[in-house]
Amino acid sequence: MSVDEVLESVREGRASGDATGIALLVDAWRSAPRAPGARFTVAPDGGTAGSISAGCVEADLSEHIRAVTAGASPRLVRYGIADSDAAAVGLSCGGEIEVLVNRLEADDPVWEWISSAGSQGREGVLVTDLTNPVPGRQLILTEEGKRIGTVGSTARDQLASVLATQALRSRSRPEIHALGPAERLFVEPILLPPRLFAVGATANAIALAELCRVAGLSVTIVEPRETLAQRALDVGIATIGAEPATAFDQAKLGPGDAVAVLAHEPRIDVAALRAAIEGGAGYVGLLGGRRTQQARREALLEAGIDRGSIEKIRGPIGLRIGAESPHEIAISILAELVQHWNLPDDPGV
């Protein structure tokens, strides 16, 4: 979630009572370096956080941000090869972007909710009005259906709530919705960071956990066998020493989570696959060759799991890169997970 990149800067502004200037990427065409939802801030002390274009336009955006923070109206700015000043501040990659430059007051209730959402395990949808002449009004729809803030009118707030509900249910990527020829809303799910649960404290699982730690991803090993669970704990990996169904229930497994079944032991594999499917995990992968895949699927059918759910299991787990060693297998699994999280609608996934 790109909000995370600038949250600390926003929190510092809130703590000091100062407004924070923030730029939000709302649309991108061709080979723009970042996707909609990326943010860039300039703090009152001049410090910056986040990025919009990996350096192409941030200097110019800083001037817009300072102007808005000083009292100018929020504004939509475009950069790219179509601009007359493209040579000065355009995108070297040849893309084109649209950016909202806005001002966040220290007591803004929308960002008060966003600032505490992650630590409190809450999700919601942020809706930003892109309608001129004064864009930038924002509304949060919480997962309980509560509205915080406004995008300008009761009718527009109601429509924003409908769009936000759909976005939260589908966990879609940030996107613009046109309400009419000149009215647009930017709808952006604010979701908890994805979690990975690796079942079985095997060499493959420990290598995967080490790799995820470097990538800054949350990973927990689930291992009902006491001796193996202790081995993972001994090397500092978060571990739940319980049966998969119990562990997933305790962790409140959900659609944003991934389960990698790496135990390679029939009883644990089948129990983990069943619990992951019934818990609604967004990604379920299984280690093992063709015979293992077939045997586990047949066991799930006998246990009453429907064929459609079974067919969604990724197996053999990981991208096909010829991986053999535990760390090579871990790389292939992590690559497939990144692909799943970042390209959920790609037909090639």
C-alpha positions, 0 to 999 in steps of 0.5 A: 500500500503506497500510503505507507510510504508517506504515513510517517511524514503525515504523522509528524505533521499531525503531531506538530500541528502543521499541514502536510503537502502531498501529491497523489498519482491518480492516473498513468499512461504508457510506461510511467514508472509508478502505478496510481496510488503512489504518493510524495510529500514535502514536510514543513521542515523540507524533508520528503517521503515517497515518490511519484516518478522515481525522480523525474518530476519530484523537484517540480512537484515540490514547488506545487506542494509548497504553494498549496501548503502555503494556501493555494488551492489544490490542483491537478497537474499533468506531466509527460511527453505531451507537455510543452515543458516536457524537456524540463520536467517530463518523464524520461521514460516516455510515459504520462501521468496526472497528479493531485497536489493537496493539503492535509490539515493536522486535524483531518479526520480522514487521515486520522483514521488512516494513520491508525488503521494498520495498527488496529487491523482495520481496512477501508476505502479512501475516495478522493474527489478529482472534480475541478475547480477545487479537487481533493475532498476526501471520504473514507468508507470503513469496513463497518460501513461508516463514512468519514469526511465528504466528497462534496455532497450527500448524493456524491457521498452515497455514490462514493460509498457504493463504489467503495463497497465494491472496491473493498469486496473485490480488493481492487487496485486504485482507479478513477471512476467517472461520474459524468463528463467533468466529475471523477472520483479516485477510489483507493482501497486501504488494505492491511499488508499481505501476510504469508503463512508457510506450513511446515518448518522445512528447509524450504520454509526457513529459506522462504522466511529469510528471503521474505524478511529481506523483502520486508514481508510478513511471514509466519511458519505454521508447524504442529510438530513440536521439534520442527516448530522449535527449529524455526523459533531458534532462528528467530522466525515467527512460528505458530506451533499448532495444527493449520486449522487452529493457526489460521483461525487464530490469525483470522486468515483472509483474502489478502493472505497467502498460504504456502504448503511446504510440509511435504507430509500428506496429513499436514498438507491436506489439513493445511490446504483444506483450512486455507481454502475454507479460511478464504486465503487469496493464494494457496500454493502446494510444494510437490511434483505431479503425483503429490499434487494429484494425491492431495487434490484427490484427498481434498475431494474425498474430504468434501472440498469442491473441485472449483476451489481445488483447481485454484491451488498453485501447484507445483508452487512457484514460478518455473525457473528450474529451482533446486536448492531451498533458496532457489525454491524460495525465490521462485515462490516469492516471485509468484507471490509478488506476481499474485499480489501486484498483478491480480487481474493479469490473464497470464498469472 
